[in-house]
Amino acid sequence: MGVISDAIDALEDWCKDLFKDGITSQFDGISDLLTDTFDQTTGSGSGGGLVSDFITQHPASFTGGGTGGSTIWTTIETLCNNVVVPIGGFILTVILLNELCQMVLRGNNFKDFDDSIFIKWIIKALCGVILVANTYYIASALFSFGTNVCSSGLATLFGSGSYLSTPLAINPSALSGLSLGELMTVWFISLIVHLGVLILIVAIVITLASRIIEVFMYLSIAPIPMATMMDSGEWASIGKNWIKQLLALSFQGFFIVVALGIFKTLFSNAIVSLNASSDGVILQMGMLLGYTAALIFTILRTGAISKSVFNAH
């Protein structure tokens, strides 16, 4: 019986060491993934990064990471000026003619006729023509406010250092007091956290790519909502809401930067608590998994948050 008992104990110790090495390897993998990916993502290294390329670059210089060839801006600009501007001009003409009729009839059926209404109408027409003819460039200048804020926020929160101030590693002493079952649980949770970080990166890419595509879509149709701004009635709400949507897309990048900054602090604090003692290791691992899932959910909701702030619908 003593031999069998010693063999079982040796096997149990071997399994514990195996899972301890597995947990350490998982944390090393998560640390490398976070450090390498987010350093490149936030652009804290020598070159640019995924987030910095997508949210700090003006649409005119955005290429999606490619080099050479024409930018997306050139394609959308050609489409806007050749296809959408004439439609916007037609809508502006209809709105201005309707506005002129309303101005003339508003004066008690010509009894209180005022010649100054024609001067007002001419000024409004000139403003409308200028807006529709140059709306693509006006809209891009409006969007640049958001890119400047994102660039400043990225530099303030992350600077030129690494995304994680200290490497993400678990202290071996924190695992020494755990049983085999607890080690298996911690290893399984660390595996899920590793997978969650991969999903997080995919969620960031999807959010950034869909955001920039929406931006170019809003810019491509810019002359039409801008033409409705000259209307004094309900049509003006189309142009106002379009501007709100463009601002919301512009500042969505800022909310992404804020979410990454919050996640950086929460993740680092959780690791400090995890290495403080062997008590509550599973709880801290669960919190790491929860933080990762929360950030994925938050990144995907940054568009809705930004639209809510600017009351865009």
ZADO-1210 file (C-alpha; in nm, 4 decimals, padded with zeros to 6 digits):
<atoms>
<atom x="00.0000" y="00.0000" z="00.0000" code="MET" pos="1"/>
<atom x="00.2879" y="00.2347" z="00.0748" code="GLY" pos="2"/>
<atom x="00.4269" y="00.1967" z="-00.2750" code="VAL" pos="3"/>
<atom x="00.0890" y="00.2626" z="-00.4328" code="ILE" pos="4"/>
<atom x="00.0332" y="00.5625" z="-00.2070" code="SER" pos="5"/>
<atom x="00.3728" y="00.7056" z="-00.2960" code="ASP" pos="6"/>
<atom x="00.3017" y="00.6490" z="-00.6645" code="ALA" pos="7"/>
<atom x="-00.0336" y="00.8282" z="-00.6373" code="ILE" pos="8"/>
<atom x="00.1288" y="01.1183" z="-00.4516" code="ASP" pos="9"/>
<atom x="00.4039" y="01.1391" z="-00.7113" code="ALA" pos="10"/>
<atom x="00.1457" y="01.1341" z="-00.9909" code="LEU" pos="11"/>
<atom x="-00.0545" y="01.4051" z="-00.8172" code="GLU" pos="12"/>
<atom x="00.2563" y="01.6199" z="-00.7732" code="ASP" pos="13"/>
<atom x="00.3433" y="01.5663" z="-01.1385" code="TRP" pos="14"/>
<atom x="-00.0078" y="01.6733" z="-01.2425" code="CYS" pos="15"/>
<atom x="00.0136" y="01.9799" z="-01.0176" code="LYS" pos="16"/>
<atom x="00.3477" y="02.0799" z="-01.1699" code="ASP" pos="17"/>
<atom x="00.2039" y="02.0196" z="-01.5145" code="LEU" pos="18"/>
<atom x="-00.0937" y="02.2498" z="-01.4536" code="PHE" pos="19"/>
<atom x="00.1269" y="02.5091" z="-01.2806" code="LYS" pos="20"/>
<atom x="00.3510" y="02.5159" z="-01.5876" code="ASP" pos="21"/>
<atom x="00.0405" y="02.5334" z="-01.8046" code="GLY" pos="22"/>
<atom x="-00.0988" y="02.8280" z="-01.6087" code="ILE" pos="23"/>
<atom x="00.2384" y="03.0068" z="-01.6219" code="THR" pos="24"/>
<atom x="00.2591" y="02.9438" z="-01.9958" code="SER" pos="25"/>
<atom x="-00.0952" y="03.0715" z="-02.0448" code="GLN" pos="26"/>
<atom x="-00.0130" y="03.3917" z="-01.8583" code="PHE" pos="27"/>
<atom x="00.3067" y="03.4348" z="-02.0574" code="ASP" pos="28"/>
<atom x="00.1057" y="03.3918" z="-02.3765" code="GLY" pos="29"/>
<atom x="-00.1591" y="03.6409" z="-02.2625" code="ILE" pos="30"/>
<atom x="00.1140" y="03.8876" z="-02.1615" code="SER" pos="31"/>
<atom x="00.2922" y="03.8581" z="-02.4963" code="ASP" pos="32"/>
<atom x="-00.0370" y="03.8879" z="-02.6837" code="LEU" pos="33"/>
<atom x="-00.1461" y="04.1968" z="-02.4892" code="LEU" pos="34"/>
<atom x="00.1943" y="04.3629" z="-02.4965" code="THR" pos="35"/>
<atom x="00.2776" y="04.2987" z="-02.8618" code="ASP" pos="36"/>
<atom x="-00.0724" y="04.3529" z="-02.9954" code="THR" pos="37"/>
<atom x="-00.1672" y="04.6607" z="-02.7952" code="PHE" pos="38"/>
<atom x="00.1742" y="04.8238" z="-02.8306" code="ASP" pos="39"/>
<atom x="00.1219" y="04.7942" z="-03.2045" code="GLN" pos="40"/>
<atom x="-00.2452" y="04.8801" z="-03.1655" code="THR" pos="41"/>
<atom x="-00.1964" y="05.2022" z="-02.9707" code="THR" pos="42"/>
<atom x="00.1085" y="05.2999" z="-03.1707" code="GLY" pos="43"/>
<atom x="00.3333" y="05.3300" z="-02.8655" code="SER" pos="44"/>
<atom x="00.6163" y="05.1726" z="-03.0566" code="GLY" pos="45"/>
<atom x="00.8288" y="05.3335" z="-03.3250" code="SER" pos="46"/>
<atom x="00.5606" y="05.2979" z="-03.5895" code="GLY" pos="47"/>
<atom x="00.1878" y="05.3454" z="-03.6035" code="GLY" pos="48"/>
<atom x="-00.0676" y="05.1066" z="-03.4647" code="GLY" pos="49"/>
<atom x="-00.4064" y="04.9650" z="-03.5501" code="LEU" pos="50"/>
<atom x="-00.6060" y="05.2060" z="-03.3319" code="VAL" pos="51"/>
<atom x="-00.3864" y="05.5046" z="-03.4145" code="SER" pos="52"/>
<atom x="-00.4128" y="05.4348" z="-03.7888" code="ASP" pos="53"/>
<atom x="-00.7917" y="05.4075" z="-03.7760" code="PHE" pos="54"/>
<atom x="-00.8869" y="05.6873" z="-03.5348" code="ILE" pos="55"/>
<atom x="-00.6069" y="05.9454" z="-03.5448" code="THR" pos="56"/>
<atom x="-00.5647" y="05.9674" z="-03.9217" code="GLN" pos="57"/>
<atom x="-00.7796" y="06.2054" z="-04.1236" code="HIS" pos="58"/>
<atom x="-00.9920" y="06.0237" z="-04.3836" code="PRO" pos="59"/>
<atom x="-00.7928" y="06.1967" z="-04.6588" code="ALA" pos="60"/>
<atom x="-00.4776" y="06.0056" z="-04.5599" code="SER" pos="61"/>
<atom x="-00.6418" y="05.6800" z="-04.4538" code="PHE" pos="62"/>
<atom x="-00.5323" y="05.3771" z="-04.6568" code="THR" pos="63"/>
<atom x="-00.6137" y="05.0940" z="-04.4152" code="GLY" pos="64"/>
<atom x="-00.2473" y="05.0187" z="-04.3565" code="GLY" pos="65"/>
<atom x="-00.1586" y="04.9777" z="-04.7213" code="GLY" pos="66"/>
<atom x="00.1133" y="05.1713" z="-04.9010" code="THR" pos="67"/>
<atom x="00.1052" y="05.3129" z="-05.2496" code="GLY" pos="68"/>
<atom x="-00.1921" y="05.3512" z="-05.4800" code="GLY" pos="69"/>
<atom x="-00.4898" y="05.5788" z="-05.4326" code="SER" pos="70"/>
<atom x="-00.6606" y="05.6384" z="-05.1003" code="THR" pos="71"/>
<atom x="-01.0238" y="05.5661" z="-05.0254" code="ILE" pos="72"/>
<atom x="-01.0715" y="05.9404" z="-04.9956" code="TRP" pos="73"/>
<atom x="-01.0044" y="05.9919" z="-05.3686" code="THR" pos="74"/>
<atom x="-01.2664" y="05.7357" z="-05.4670" code="THR" pos="75"/>
<atom x="-01.5329" y="05.8751" z="-05.2361" code="ILE" pos="76"/>
<atom x="-01.4521" y="06.2344" z="-05.3353" code="GLU" pos="77"/>
<atom x="-01.4985" y="06.1525" z="-05.7048" code="THR" pos="78"/>
<atom x="-01.8265" y="05.9738" z="-05.6323" code="LEU" pos="79"/>
<atom x="-01.9533" y="06.2596" z="-05.4183" code="CYS" pos="80"/>
<atom x="-01.8652" y="06.5405" z="-05.6615" code="ASN" pos="81"/>
<atom x="-01.9801" y="06.3645" z="-05.9782" code="ASN" pos="82"/>
<atom x="-02.2908" y="06.1810" z="-05.8574" code="VAL" pos="83"/>
<atom x="-02.4263" y="06.3232" z="-05.5320" code="VAL" pos="84"/>
<atom x="-02.3581" y="06.6978" z="-05.5739" code="VAL" pos="85"/>
<atom x="-02.6024" y="06.7306" z="-05.8699" code="PRO" pos="86"/>
<atom x="-02.8712" y="06.5568" z="-05.6645" code="ILE" pos="87"/>
<atom x="-02.7974" y="06.7862" z="-05.3723" code="GLY" pos="88"/>
<atom x="-02.8207" y="07.0846" z="-05.6084" code="GLY" pos="89"/>
<atom x="-03.1613" y="06.9706" z="-05.7308" code="PHE" pos="90"/>
<atom x="-03.2891" y="06.9253" z="-05.3738" code="ILE" pos="91"/>
<atom x="-03.1505" y="07.2687" z="-05.2828" code="LEU" pos="92"/>
<atom x="-03.3338" y="07.4234" z="-05.5808" code="THR" pos="93"/>
<atom x="-03.6650" y="07.2695" z="-05.4743" code="VAL" pos="94"/>
<atom x="-03.6152" y="07.3842" z="-05.1145" code="ILE" pos="95"/>
<atom x="-03.5209" y="07.7391" z="-05.2201" code="LEU" pos="96"/>
<atom x="-03.8190" y="07.7713" z="-05.4551" code="LEU" pos="97"/>
<atom x="-04.0534" y="07.6490" z="-05.1838" code="ASN" pos="98"/>
<atom x="-03.8882" y="07.8895" z="-04.9391" code="GLU" pos="99"/>
<atom x="-03.9405" y="08.1796" z="-05.1832" code="LEU" pos="100"/>
<atom x="-04.3084" y="08.0946" z="-05.2232" code="CYS" pos="101"/>
<atom x="-04.3519" y="08.0765" z="-04.8478" code="GLN" pos="102"/>
<atom x="-04.1795" y="08.4142" z="-04.8006" code="MET" pos="103"/>
<atom x="-04.4004" y="08.5828" z="-05.0589" code="VAL" pos="104"/>
<atom x="-04.7286" y="08.4322" z="-04.9376" code="LEU" pos="105"/>
<atom x="-04.6441" y="08.4833" z="-04.5726" code="ARG" pos="106"/>
<atom x="-04.6982" y="08.8596" z="-04.6030" code="GLY" pos="107"/>
<atom x="-05.0806" y="08.8421" z="-04.5752" code="ASN" pos="108"/>
<atom x="-05.1313" y="08.7592" z="-04.9454" code="ASN" pos="109"/>
<atom x="-04.9191" y="09.0508" z="-05.0759" code="PHE" pos="110"/>
<atom x="-05.0918" y="09.3121" z="-04.8580" code="LYS" pos="111"/>
<atom x="-04.7850" y="09.3483" z="-04.6350" code="ASP" pos="112"/>
<atom x="-04.5278" y="09.2861" z="-04.9075" code="PHE" pos="113"/>
<atom x="-04.1626" y="09.3528" z="-04.8148" code="ASP" pos="114"/>
<atom x="-03.8942" y="09.3751" z="-05.0824" code="ASP" pos="115"/>
<atom x="-03.6260" y="09.2709" z="-04.8334" code="SER" pos="116"/>
<atom x="-03.7417" y="08.9106" z="-04.8532" code="ILE" pos="117"/>
<atom x="-03.5712" y="08.8790" z="-05.1911" code="PHE" pos="118"/>
<atom x="-03.2406" y="08.9933" z="-05.0433" code="ILE" pos="119"/>
<atom x="-03.2796" y="08.7350" z="-04.7654" code="LYS" pos="120"/>
<atom x="-03.3637" y="08.4671" z="-05.0208" code="TRP" pos="121"/>
<atom x="-03.0630" y="08.5535" z="-05.2395" code="ILE" pos="122"/>
<atom x="-02.8302" y="08.5381" z="-04.9389" code="ILE" pos="123"/>
<atom x="-02.9772" y="08.2010" z="-04.8364" code="LYS" pos="124"/>
<atom x="-02.9405" y="08.0727" z="-05.1943" code="ALA" pos="125"/>
<atom x="-02.5750" y="08.1777" z="-05.2102" code="LEU" pos="126"/>
<atom x="-02.5044" y="08.0118" z="-04.8757" code="CYS" pos="127"/>
<atom x="-02.6792" y="07.6967" z="-04.9931" code="GLY" pos="128"/>
<atom x="-02.4798" y="07.6803" z="-05.3165" code="VAL" pos="129"/>
<atom x="-02.1523" y="07.7300" z="-05.1290" code="ILE" pos="130"/>
<atom x="-02.2420" y="07.4593" z="-04.8770" code="LEU" pos="131"/>
<atom x="-02.3493" y="07.2037" z="-05.1380" code="VAL" pos="132"/>
<atom x="-02.0500" y="07.2708" z="-05.3647" code="ALA" pos="133"/>
<atom x="-01.7983" y="07.2390" z="-05.0798" code="ASN" pos="134"/>
<atom x="-01.9842" y="07.0155" z="-04.8358" code="THR" pos="135"/>
<atom x="-01.7399" y="06.7247" z="-04.8724" code="TYR" pos="136"/>
<atom x="-01.4528" y="06.9380" z="-04.7488" code="TYR" pos="137"/>
<atom x="-01.6623" y="07.1079" z="-04.4803" code="ILE" pos="138"/>
<atom x="-01.7669" y="06.7671" z="-04.3481" code="ALA" pos="139"/>
<atom x="-01.4098" y="06.6369" z="-04.3471" code="SER" pos="140"/>
<atom x="-01.2961" y="06.9456" z="-04.1542" code="ALA" pos="141"/>
<atom x="-01.5752" y="06.8806" z="-03.9030" code="LEU" pos="142"/>
<atom x="-01.4568" y="06.5219" z="-03.8673" code="PHE" pos="143"/>
<atom x="-01.1005" y="06.6373" z="-03.7967" code="SER" pos="144"/>
<atom x="-01.2103" y="06.7611" z="-03.4515" code="PHE" pos="145"/>
<atom x="-01.2620" y="06.4011" z="-03.3450" code="GLY" pos="146"/>
<atom x="-00.9310" y="06.2818" z="-03.4899" code="THR" pos="147"/>
<atom x="-00.7436" y="06.5506" z="-03.2966" code="ASN" pos="148"/>
<atom x="-00.9169" y="06.4514" z="-02.9714" code="VAL" pos="149"/>
<atom x="-00.8410" y="06.0827" z="-03.0322" code="CYS" pos="150"/>
<atom x="-00.4757" y="06.1564" z="-03.1045" code="SER" pos="151"/>
<atom x="-00.4385" y="06.3617" z="-02.7865" code="SER" pos="152"/>
<atom x="-00.6209" y="06.0993" z="-02.5784" code="GLY" pos="153"/>
<atom x="-00.4038" y="05.8195" z="-02.7145" code="LEU" pos="154"/>
<atom x="-00.0840" y="06.0101" z="-02.6339" code="ALA" pos="155"/>
<atom x="-00.2100" y="06.1051" z="-02.2863" code="THR" pos="156"/>
<atom x="-00.3245" y="05.7587" z="-02.1765" code="LEU" pos="157"/>
<atom x="-00.0517" y="05.5460" z="-02.3327" code="PHE" pos="158"/>
<atom x="00.2352" y="05.7796" z="-02.4184" code="GLY" pos="159"/>
<atom x="00.5415" y="05.6096" z="-02.5602" code="SER" pos="160"/>
<atom x="00.5644" y="05.3221" z="-02.3107" code="GLY" pos="161"/>
<atom x="00.4220" y="04.9743" z="-02.3176" code="SER" pos="162"/>
<atom x="00.0514" y="04.9099" z="-02.2882" code="TYR" pos="163"/>
<atom x="00.1057" y="04.7160" z="-01.9642" code="LEU" pos="164"/>
<atom x="00.3327" y="04.8903" z="-01.7138" code="SER" pos="165"/>
<atom x="00.4517" y="04.5513" z="-01.5826" code="THR" pos="166"/>
<atom x="00.4591" y="04.2157" z="-01.7616" code="PRO" pos="167"/>
<atom x="00.1485" y="04.0069" z="-01.7090" code="LEU" pos="168"/>
<atom x="00.2896" y="03.7135" z="-01.5096" code="ALA" pos="169"/>
<atom x="00.1575" y="03.5091" z="-01.2209" code="ILE" pos="170"/>
<atom x="00.3663" y="03.4568" z="-00.9081" code="ASN" pos="171"/>
<atom x="00.4361" y="03.0813" z="-00.8595" code="PRO" pos="172"/>
<atom x="00.3797" y="03.1197" z="-00.4833" code="SER" pos="173"/>
<atom x="00.0180" y="03.2152" z="-00.5571" code="ALA" pos="174"/>
<atom x="-00.0343" y="02.8646" z="-00.6998" code="LEU" pos="175"/>
<atom x="00.1558" y="02.6679" z="-00.4363" code="SER" pos="176"/>
<atom x="-00.1362" y="02.6305" z="-00.1952" code="GLY" pos="177"/>
<atom x="-00.3921" y="02.5201" z="-00.4546" code="LEU" pos="178"/>
<atom x="-00.5201" y="02.1667" z="-00.4881" code="SER" pos="179"/>
<atom x="-00.5144" y="01.9739" z="-00.8128" code="LEU" pos="180"/>
<atom x="-00.8801" y="02.0514" z="-00.8806" code="GLY" pos="181"/>
<atom x="-00.8277" y="02.4231" z="-00.8187" code="GLU" pos="182"/>
<atom x="-00.5226" y="02.4252" z="-01.0454" code="LEU" pos="183"/>
<atom x="-00.7282" y="02.2631" z="-01.3204" code="MET" pos="184"/>
<atom x="-00.9963" y="02.5294" z="-01.2727" code="THR" pos="185"/>
<atom x="-00.7434" y="02.8144" z="-01.2842" code="VAL" pos="186"/>
<atom x="-00.5812" y="02.6654" z="-01.5955" code="TRP" pos="187"/>
<atom x="-00.9174" y="02.6337" z="-01.7678" code="PHE" pos="188"/>
<atom x="-01.0126" y="02.9933" z="-01.6806" code="ILE" pos="189"/>
<atom x="-00.6733" y="03.1200" z="-01.8005" code="SER" pos="190"/>
<atom x="-00.7359" y="02.9383" z="-02.1293" code="LEU" pos="191"/>
<atom x="-01.0719" y="03.1144" z="-02.1628" code="ILE" pos="192"/>
<atom x="-00.9081" y="03.4503" z="-02.0787" code="VAL" pos="193"/>
<atom x="-00.6499" y="03.3851" z="-02.3507" code="HIS" pos="194"/>
<atom x="-00.9286" y="03.3107" z="-02.5958" code="LEU" pos="195"/>
<atom x="-01.1162" y="03.6190" z="-02.4731" code="GLY" pos="196"/>
<atom x="-00.8174" y="03.8417" z="-02.5479" code="VAL" pos="197"/>
<atom x="-00.8087" y="03.7048" z="-02.9028" code="LEU" pos="198"/>
<atom x="-01.1819" y="03.7752" z="-02.9392" code="ILE" pos="199"/>
<atom x="-01.1199" y="04.1228" z="-02.7962" code="LEU" pos="200"/>
<atom x="-00.8674" y="04.1985" z="-03.0680" code="ILE" pos="201"/>
<atom x="-01.1127" y="04.0774" z="-03.3333" code="VAL" pos="202"/>
<atom x="-01.3868" y="04.2965" z="-03.1795" code="ALA" pos="203"/>
<atom x="-01.1579" y="04.6009" z="-03.1922" code="ILE" pos="204"/>
<atom x="-01.0748" y="04.5363" z="-03.5570" code="VAL" pos="205"/>
<atom x="-01.4436" y="04.4912" z="-03.6482" code="ILE" pos="206"/>
<atom x="-01.5438" y="04.8095" z="-03.4637" code="THR" pos="207"/>
<atom x="-01.2661" y="05.0210" z="-03.6141" code="LEU" pos="208"/>
<atom x="-01.3218" y="04.8908" z="-03.9671" code="ALA" pos="209"/>
<atom x="-01.7009" y="04.9338" z="-03.9558" code="SER" pos="210"/>
<atom x="-01.6580" y="05.2846" z="-03.8102" code="ARG" pos="211"/>
<atom x="-01.4292" y="05.4094" z="-04.0875" code="ILE" pos="212"/>
<atom x="-01.6580" y="05.2540" z="-04.3501" code="ILE" pos="213"/>
<atom x="-01.9544" y="05.4404" z="-04.1980" code="GLU" pos="214"/>
<atom x="-01.7519" y="05.7616" z="-04.2021" code="VAL" pos="215"/>
<atom x="-01.6890" y="05.7360" z="-04.5767" code="PHE" pos="216"/>
<atom x="-02.0544" y="05.6493" z="-04.6350" code="MET" pos="217"/>
<atom x="-02.1644" y="05.9628" z="-04.4486" code="TYR" pos="218"/>
<atom x="-01.9103" y="06.1717" z="-04.6396" code="LEU" pos="219"/>
<atom x="-02.0170" y="06.0301" z="-04.9761" code="SER" pos="220"/>
<atom x="-02.3787" y="06.1446" z="-04.9282" code="ILE" pos="221"/>
<atom x="-02.2855" y="06.4782" z="-04.7640" code="ALA" pos="222"/>
<atom x="-02.4366" y="06.7212" z="-05.0251" code="PRO" pos="223"/>
<atom x="-02.7922" y="06.5902" z="-04.9793" code="ILE" pos="224"/>
<atom x="-02.8319" y="06.6420" z="-04.6018" code="PRO" pos="225"/>
<atom x="-02.6359" y="06.9671" z="-04.6257" code="MET" pos="226"/>
<atom x="-02.8818" y="07.0963" z="-04.8862" code="ALA" pos="227"/>
<atom x="-03.1708" y="07.0421" z="-04.6443" code="THR" pos="228"/>
<atom x="-03.0036" y="07.2742" z="-04.3916" code="MET" pos="229"/>
<atom x="-03.1377" y="07.5694" z="-04.5891" code="MET" pos="230"/>
<atom x="-03.4967" y="07.4656" z="-04.5245" code="ASP" pos="231"/>
<atom x="-03.6883" y="07.6444" z="-04.2498" code="SER" pos="232"/>
<atom x="-03.9211" y="07.3511" z="-04.1853" code="GLY" pos="233"/>
<atom x="-03.8928" y="06.9824" z="-04.1045" code="GLU" pos="234"/>
<atom x="-03.6392" y="06.9085" z="-04.3771" code="TRP" pos="235"/>
<atom x="-03.3719" y="07.0909" z="-04.1762" code="ALA" pos="236"/>
<atom x="-03.3768" y="06.8093" z="-03.9190" code="SER" pos="237"/>
<atom x="-03.2214" y="06.5785" z="-04.1806" code="ILE" pos="238"/>
<atom x="-02.9110" y="06.7944" z="-04.2071" code="GLY" pos="239"/>
<atom x="-02.8880" y="06.8499" z="-03.8312" code="LYS" pos="240"/>
<atom x="-02.9117" y="06.4778" z="-03.7588" code="ASN" pos="241"/>
<atom x="-02.6492" y="06.4064" z="-04.0261" code="TRP" pos="242"/>
<atom x="-02.4064" y="06.6430" z="-03.8549" code="ILE" pos="243"/>
<atom x="-02.4793" y="06.4761" z="-03.5200" code="LYS" pos="244"/>
<atom x="-02.4127" y="06.1325" z="-03.6725" code="GLN" pos="245"/>
<atom x="-02.0832" y="06.2509" z="-03.8209" code="LEU" pos="246"/>
<atom x="-01.9740" y="06.3961" z="-03.4865" code="LEU" pos="247"/>
<atom x="-02.0775" y="06.0743" z="-03.3106" code="ALA" pos="248"/>
<atom x="-01.8641" y="05.8660" z="-03.5493" code="LEU" pos="249"/>
<atom x="-01.5779" y="06.1089" z="-03.5044" code="SER" pos="250"/>
<atom x="-01.5803" y="06.0880" z="-03.1242" code="PHE" pos="251"/>
<atom x="-01.6478" y="05.7121" z="-03.1170" code="GLN" pos="252"/>
<atom x="-01.2731" y="05.6678" z="-03.1519" code="GLY" pos="253"/>
<atom x="-01.2228" y="05.8672" z="-02.8323" code="PHE" pos="254"/>
<atom x="-01.4523" y="05.6310" z="-02.6412" code="PHE" pos="255"/>
<atom x="-01.2519" y="05.3350" z="-02.7765" code="ILE" pos="256"/>
<atom x="-00.9328" y="05.4938" z="-02.6411" code="VAL" pos="257"/>
<atom x="-01.0989" y="05.5526" z="-02.3026" code="VAL" pos="258"/>
<atom x="-01.2180" y="05.1901" z="-02.2895" code="ALA" pos="259"/>
<atom x="-00.8668" y="05.0620" z="-02.3621" code="LEU" pos="260"/>
<atom x="-00.7260" y="05.2868" z="-02.0892" code="GLY" pos="261"/>
<atom x="-00.9783" y="05.1602" z="-01.8346" code="ILE" pos="262"/>
<atom x="-00.9084" y="04.7992" z="-01.9296" code="PHE" pos="263"/>
<atom x="-00.5343" y="04.8566" z="-01.8912" code="LYS" pos="264"/>
<atom x="-00.5796" y="04.9742" z="-01.5304" code="THR" pos="265"/>
<atom x="-00.8300" y="04.7033" z="-01.4356" code="LEU" pos="266"/>
<atom x="-00.6206" y="04.4255" z="-01.5832" code="PHE" pos="267"/>
<atom x="-00.3005" y="04.5434" z="-01.4135" code="SER" pos="268"/>
<atom x="-00.4765" y="04.5803" z="-01.0757" code="ASN" pos="269"/>
<atom x="-00.6276" y="04.2329" z="-01.1037" code="ALA" pos="270"/>
<atom x="-00.2840" y="04.0836" z="-01.1647" code="ILE" pos="271"/>
<atom x="-00.1434" y="04.2652" z="-00.8594" code="VAL" pos="272"/>
<atom x="-00.4267" y="04.1241" z="-00.6449" code="SER" pos="273"/>
<atom x="-00.3782" y="03.7801" z="-00.7963" code="LEU" pos="274"/>
<atom x="-00.0106" y="03.7712" z="-00.7018" code="ASN" pos="275"/>
<atom x="-00.0649" y="03.9179" z="-00.3549" code="ALA" pos="276"/>
<atom x="-00.1612" y="03.5834" z="-00.1994" code="SER" pos="277"/>
<atom x="-00.2881" y="03.2381" z="-00.2841" code="SER" pos="278"/>
<atom x="-00.6312" y="03.3191" z="-00.1430" code="ASP" pos="279"/>
<atom x="-00.9014" y="03.3970" z="-00.3969" code="GLY" pos="280"/>
<atom x="-00.6997" y="03.2996" z="-00.7061" code="VAL" pos="281"/>
<atom x="-01.0049" y="03.1577" z="-00.8796" code="ILE" pos="282"/>
<atom x="-01.2034" y="03.4722" z="-00.7940" code="LEU" pos="283"/>
<atom x="-00.9338" y="03.6963" z="-00.9417" code="GLN" pos="284"/>
<atom x="-00.9167" y="03.4801" z="-01.2535" code="MET" pos="285"/>
<atom x="-01.2931" y="03.5099" z="-01.2847" code="GLY" pos="286"/>
<atom x="-01.2576" y="03.8881" z="-01.2582" code="MET" pos="287"/>
<atom x="-00.9957" y="03.8862" z="-01.5354" code="LEU" pos="288"/>
<atom x="-01.2352" y="03.6923" z="-01.7544" code="LEU" pos="289"/>
<atom x="-01.5162" y="03.9314" z="-01.6620" code="GLY" pos="290"/>
<atom x="-01.3043" y="04.2382" z="-01.7438" code="TYR" pos="291"/>
<atom x="-01.2158" y="04.0916" z="-02.0830" code="THR" pos="292"/>
<atom x="-01.5806" y="04.0148" z="-02.1643" code="ALA" pos="293"/>
<atom x="-01.6848" y="04.3605" z="-02.0409" code="ALA" pos="294"/>
<atom x="-01.4327" y="04.5327" z="-02.2643" code="LEU" pos="295"/>
<atom x="-01.5471" y="04.3324" z="-02.5673" code="ILE" pos="296"/>
<atom x="-01.9057" y="04.4369" z="-02.4954" code="PHE" pos="297"/>
<atom x="-01.8023" y="04.7996" z="-02.4369" code="THR" pos="298"/>
<atom x="-01.5938" y="04.8215" z="-02.7546" code="ILE" pos="299"/>
<atom x="-01.8881" y="04.6950" z="-02.9579" code="LEU" pos="300"/>
<atom x="-02.1178" y="04.9517" z="-02.7896" code="ARG" pos="301"/>
<atom x="-01.8962" y="05.2591" z="-02.8338" code="THR" pos="302"/>
<atom x="-02.0963" y="05.3594" z="-03.1407" code="GLY" pos="303"/>
<atom x="-02.4245" y="05.3552" z="-02.9485" code="ALA" pos="304"/>
<atom x="-02.2640" y="05.5423" z="-02.6563" code="ILE" pos="305"/>
<atom x="-02.1315" y="05.8161" z="-02.8848" code="SER" pos="306"/>
<atom x="-02.4664" y="05.8530" z="-03.0644" code="LYS" pos="307"/>
<atom x="-02.6415" y="05.8790" z="-02.7284" code="SER" pos="308"/>
<atom x="-02.4070" y="06.1583" z="-02.6194" code="VAL" pos="309"/>
<atom x="-02.4715" y="06.3604" z="-02.9371" code="PHE" pos="310"/>
<atom x="-02.8436" y="06.2680" z="-02.9473" code="ASN" pos="311"/>
<atom x="-02.8000" y="06.1229" z="-03.2964" code="ALA" pos="312"/>
<atom x="-03.0557" y="05.8780" z="-03.4293" code="HIS" pos="313"/>
</atoms>
